[in-house]
Amino acid sequence: MNNSISLLLGAGFSAPIGYPIGKTLNALLMNSKNGNIGFHTSGSLVINTDGSKPDFGFKTSYDIDFEFCCALMDHFASIRNGFDYEEFYDYISDNVYFDKNVDRIAKPFISETISITSLVSGLKKIFNQLVAYYLHDSEGNRYYDNQPYLADKYFPGYTGLMKCISELSNRYIINIHTLNHDLFLESFNSTEFFKGELCDGFEELGSKYYGGLYSNDRKYMVRLSRYTGSYNKPFRLYKLHGSLDYELFYKSEGSILTSDVYIKKRFGIGHPDLYKEITNSRSELEYQNSWINYHPDFLTGTTSKIERYDEPLLFKKLFEHFKENLHHTDMLMIVGYGAKDTEINRLIFQYFEFHRNKLFIIDPYPGKSLVDFGLKLKAKFITKHLNDITINDLK
């Protein structure tokens, strides 16, 4: 079976189940200073199990980094007449070093142990964790590995689209490309729509990578999947901008840490608790810790993320698949995408043969950018909710 169909999913795909998009996520980030967020001495974002703010008896250096980040978000919003989290990420990646106001904003946070250099260098570690913290559905779920198998082909808000994809999988390989960081799409693997036939290029078999899982004062080493680039099932997932469970493992070479491979973290495993099984000089097995991890590795920013598309360990490979899939697909379905990512748009124009193949844009309320984008590609617009799509709409 060589014929294939491609999907491109944007943030709008996860919106019906309650994931924040656009203005909602921007508002949550701007209000984070008024919440119950704290930062552990390890650098990880923490909140008490009862939802209250942790009290360590003192402010950690990361708490101070967080306060500085919030002050800088307020400043950024004031000079831009509003806050956009992707534009802010570009700002802290590049332009913050040229903003004359930063010295003034940082002054209340500087001490004998904290310099303006350390404050600025800590911004990404803090901000990425904030974004990840707010990426959950309306019930607070981030992971779905504990969900029961759904034996019926019914899922509120998504039944129509998923029935179409399931039916098409009888004749086509389904290549699903998503720009979302959340894990919601993967949850469909435990339904009658996908029937466990979803793969994402990560494999657990033969992996030497582990996560430390703590339970009842005991620590268990849980084997983790690592990226091998193997796609051998009917439903194939490519998370082009990374994921909340993707982590880059760093291996030690003497006093130097180097990038090794991307692994998938599991629920309950902390970011610093990642290990690789190695053989030491005495031919004994031991675990090497990748202690540098603070947050999942996903791409954000309007231009900053594009700069990472060529990183060889993962993102370059994912985008090579994206180009190849676009070129060979018989049909492209675009769902919940606002057409505001200039590089994604360029790749679609370059690699999708829109004069020969079908292109459907599914969006009940398409914005101007999406309409202009679709008209240039001669797309058919389906202005229905995902729940109401039928196979006849795709003919």
C-alpha positions, 0 to 999 in steps of 0.5 A: 500500500503505497498511496498516502494521505497527509494531514496538517494539524494546527492549534485549532485541532486541540481547541474543542477539548479545551487546550488554550490557543492564541489569546487565551494562552497569552492571557494565562502567561501574563497572569502567571505572576498572580498564580501559585507557581514556584520553582524548585532548587533543581530549576523545575516548575512546581506546585503543591498537590493541593494547588497552593504555592510551594514554600521552601522558606526562601526564594530560590534563584529560579523563583527570582528568574521567574519574577524577572521573566514576568516583569519582562513580559509586562514590559514587552506587552507595553511596548508592543500594545499587547502580548504574544508568546511566540513573539516574546520568545523571539524577543528573549532569544535575540532582541533582549540584548539590545533593549536598553530598558532591560538593565532597569527592569533587572535592577531589583533582582540583581544581588551578589549571587545574581547578575543581569547575565544570569537573569537573561540566560535563565529566561528560556528555561523559565518561559518554556516551562510556563508554556508547558504548564498551561498546555492541558485540556479542560479537565487538566489532562496532559498525559492520556496513557491511563485512559481506557480503550474506547470500543465505539467509534464515537468521540465528542467533538471529533467523531466525524473527522476521525471516522473519515480518517479511519475509513481512508486508512483502509486504502491509504497510509495516513501521515499526520503532521502536527504543529501542536506540542500536546499529547491529545492526538496520541490518545486516539491510539486507544480508540477504535479509530486508530486501534493501536496502529499509530507510530511516531518514529520512537521505539522502546525495544532495544533502548538504553535510555531510562527514567527514574520513577519514584513510588512509595520511597522507592526508585524504579528505572523505566525504559524510555523510547528513543527516536529511530525514525522508523514508521511502519504502521498505517497511522504515522505521526510527525510532531514538527514542532516537538512535544511535551514528552520530548527531551534531548538527552545529553551524554557526558564526555569527560567534562563536556556534555554533548547532544545524544538522542531524543527520548520520550519522557513518561508520566511521573518522571522528572526532567532531571531524572533521565539516564542512559545505560552504559558500560564503565571501564570495569565492564559493569553496567551503570546509569549516566544521568542527563542532569541538564534537562529542565523542560520538554524540547518543543519549538516556539517563536515566530522566527526562532523555531524556523532556525531550529528546523535544520537541527539534525537529531530530530527536527531536520528528519521530521521536516524531510518526512514532511516534504516527502509526504507532501510531494507524494500524497494523494490528498492534503487535509489542513485542520485548525491551522491559521496559515501564519507560519511562513515556513510551513506555508512555503513548504506546502507551496513548494512540495504539495502538487496542488494542481494534481491532488486534492486539498481540503481546509477544514475550519468552521470559521476561517480567518483572512490569512487562511482564506488567502492561503487556501485560495492561492492553493485552490483548496476546497473549504469545509466550514464545518466543526470536526464532529460533523465532517463526513466522507462525502465532504472529501469527494 
